[in-house]
Amino acid sequence: MTKRMFVKGNEAVCWGALAAQCKCYFGYPITPQNDIPEFMSKELPKRGGVFVQAESEIAAANMLLGAVASGVRAMTSSSSPGISLKQEAISYMAGSELPGVIVNMNRGGPGLGDIGPSQGDYFQATKGGGHGDYRLLVLAPGTVQEAYDLTIEAFNLAFKYRNPVMILGDAILGQMKEPITPKDPVIDDSEVHNWCLDGAQNRPSRIIKSLYLEDGALAAHNLKLAKKYEQMAQEEVRFEEFLTNDAELIVVAYGSIGRIVKTTIRKLRQAGHKVGLLRPISLFPFPKEILLSLAKAGKKFLTIEHNLGQMVEDVQLAICKFATTDFYGHLPGNLPTPNDFEQPILNSLEK
Amino acid sequence: MKEKIVFPKPKVLADSPMHYCPGCQHGTAHKLVAQTLEELNLVEKSICIGSIGCSVFIYNYLLVDTVEAPHGRAPAVATGVKRAKPDKIVFTYQGDGDLASIGLAEIVHCANRGELVTVIFVNNTVYGMTGGQMAPTTMVGQKTTTCPGGRCREREGEPLKMAEMIASLGGTAYAARVAVNNIKNLKKAQKAIANAFKVQVDKLGFGFVEILATCPTNWKMTPLQANKRIEQEMIPYFPLGEFKNCLGENQ
């Protein structure tokens, strides 16, 4: 049993990557995720790994593409404006079926925005982000321990599906410190040898590409990708359900906001209000079925986000047969407290 | 009469017709790379980074492990592959739009870091695959579909001299410019490409070869006219030769 550690969310991502045997990290400075490249520049070379500070986020993401094409576990990280620059390579990795892990510590936007927490990148993360018809597997940790655990998961899922996986955190998660319990996961990448590029020795040469010009070839490729996304929806949905059984109102919130809302729910419960929380952990695939069954049971809904309404569209789509969801958006520029959400929740409960 | 092959094709080149236009020198450049890989016994440990442009299908002709990079990003992808697998031989094959325009940051920083990779840069002064638009290497006065009146120095600047630029960087171990327009130049080109791989094998630094090449279709010339243009117009502006060589006695 490894000793517990007291670390920032950004550092937990790094420790998770090391536990998952990440061998290469490619980064570029941007607030609020600089702890990640700083940590990796110090710790990865000690363990025989590679750290490269790239000339841009574009280059960092393409270095990731190259490293994972050779079958090695690798990662890049950034924050919102930098993630926009990585979208080119992310689209190519999705099209080329490459298992890159990308971390986004979401800050305020659009444009340069601010350097504070925000959930403004939900659409970009869950609807593809770059050009073309593809999806990322998106995991949204709410605690520092979860940041650690889900980073390990992210590598395993990336290689299981040969698809890019995004960890979607925010400035709150990246900067807050909590104790975590490290793990020693078993890593099995034996299948990598069936597809990776390591020189055509005693086998025909391999091609990793996303160009499909022949008649019907791209259609067939897109259908193959769609099948993977269907399998993800079957096998990879993750969420936390908190006091939903007898709740009249279900609050839906993810990431740091989900965790802050949980405290609000606890407080309102003490005052006798029947409220519960559904916290999506996998944002793609989205936990549609649990939401649908809660809607079928006659619950009311309130979606709370740190933006002006993005995930609320997926919640509404999931429950539209039986219910509608209210929305409360916390504006960027400050850190919400549990008190901020009390009145909005009570308003929806009393409707 | 019995036929006898006196000039065999490298085995690593696929036995299939190429999609290149008549008189295009990509095929010649492919063959030189193929010959080098075989002569230096590198085929089985090579990883090629393809790029965007006419040579996007290089993987159909050069039978080594290949990954396709986004436009201009091949040197970044090559960095990722080489850092992950330092015992492999990694090279990119890029055109002038790809390398000297959209990928300028990637090529300069890759060379400056001294990445142990080799870059084959085919300069035909035009965006070929998209139909002959102006490239950063288009000659002053040269007409293209996006500079129909000819490239203008005051408006578009002068063509970039990549081999010289790359040679000026500390991480570069070999940088040369060659042409394949006649047998004499072809032999020099073969040697330069071998050197650009040898600096990688010997871990001396970044290797770079710029190949001046024809694009008869977009130059609106016959293959012979295009070949002549290399000699008469391109070489005077893009001088041939080695600009840096850290191999052996030149170290």
Boltz contact constraints between the chains, C-beta under 6 A:
constraints:
  - contact:
      token1: [A, 24]
      token2: [B, 83]
      max_distance: 6.0
  - contact:
      token1: [A, 24]
      token2: [B, 84]
      max_distance: 6.0
  - contact:
      token1: [A, 50]
      token2: [B, 83]
      max_distance: 6.0
  - contact:
      token1: [A, 55]
      token2: [B, 105]
      max_distance: 6.0
  - contact:
      token1: [A, 55]
      token2: [B, 109]
      max_distance: 6.0
  - contact:
      token1: [A, 59]
      token2: [B, 76]
      max_distance: 6.0
  - contact:
      token1: [A, 59]
      token2: [B, 106]
      max_distance: 6.0
  - contact:
      token1: [A, 62]
      token2: [B, 73]
      max_distance: 6.0
  - contact:
      token1: [A, 62]
      token2: [B, 76]
      max_distance: 6.0
  - contact:
      token1: [A, 62]
      token2: [B, 77]
      max_distance: 6.0
  - contact:
      token1: [A, 63]
      token2: [B, 76]
      max_distance: 6.0
  - contact:
      token1: [A, 63]
      token2: [B, 79]
      max_distance: 6.0
  - contact:
      token1: [A, 63]
      token2: [B, 80]
      max_distance: 6.0
  - contact:
      token1: [A, 65]
      token2: [B, 77]
      max_distance: 6.0
  - contact:
      token1: [A, 66]
      token2: [B, 77]
      max_distance: 6.0
  - contact:
      token1: [A, 66]
      token2: [B, 80]
      max_distance: 6.0
  - contact:
      token1: [A, 66]
      token2: [B, 81]
      max_distance: 6.0
  - contact:
      token1: [A, 67]
      token2: [B, 80]
      max_distance: 6.0
  - contact:
      token1: [A, 67]
      token2: [B, 84]
      max_distance: 6.0
  - contact:
      token1: [A, 69]
      token2: [B, 67]
      max_distance: 6.0
  - contact:
      token1: [A, 70]
      token2: [B, 81]
      max_distance: 6.0
  - contact:
      token1: [A, 70]
      token2: [B, 84]
      max_distance: 6.0
  - contact:
      token1: [A, 70]
      token2: [B, 85]
      max_distance: 6.0
  - contact:
      token1: [A, 72]
      token2: [B, 84]
      max_distance: 6.0
  - contact:
      token1: [A, 88]
      token2: [B, 70]
      max_distance: 6.0
  - contact:
      token1: [A, 92]
      token2: [B, 70]
      max_distance: 6.0
  - contact:
      token1: [A, 197]
      token2: [B, 47]
      max_distance: 6.0
  - contact:
      token1: [A, 197]
      token2: [B, 65]
      max_distance: 6.0
  - contact:
      token1: [A, 197]
      token2: [B, 67]
      max_distance: 6.0
  - contact:
      token1: [A, 199]
      token2: [B, 44]
      max_distance: 6.0
  - contact:
      token1: [A, 199]
      token2: [B, 45]
      max_distance: 6.0
  - contact:
      token1: [A, 199]
      token2: [B, 65]
      max_distance: 6.0
  - contact:
      token1: [A, 199]
      token2: [B, 88]
      max_distance: 6.0
  - contact:
      token1: [A, 200]
      token2: [B, 64]
      max_distance: 6.0
  - contact:
      token1: [A, 200]
      token2: [B, 65]
      max_distance: 6.0
  - contact:
      token1: [A, 201]
      token2: [B, 44]
      max_distance: 6.0
  - contact:
      token1: [A, 205]
      token2: [B, 63]
      max_distance: 6.0
  - contact:
      token1: [A, 205]
      token2: [B, 64]
      max_distance: 6.0
  - contact:
      token1: [A, 205]
      token2: [B, 65]
      max_distance: 6.0
  - contact:
      token1: [A, 206]
      token2: [B, 65]
      max_distance: 6.0
  - contact:
      token1: [A, 207]
      token2: [B, 59]
      max_distance: 6.0
  - contact:
      token1: [A, 207]
      token2: [B, 66]
      max_distance: 6.0
  - contact:
      token1: [A, 208]
      token2: [B, 67]
      max_distance: 6.0
  - contact:
      token1: [A, 209]
      token2: [B, 68]
      max_distance: 6.0
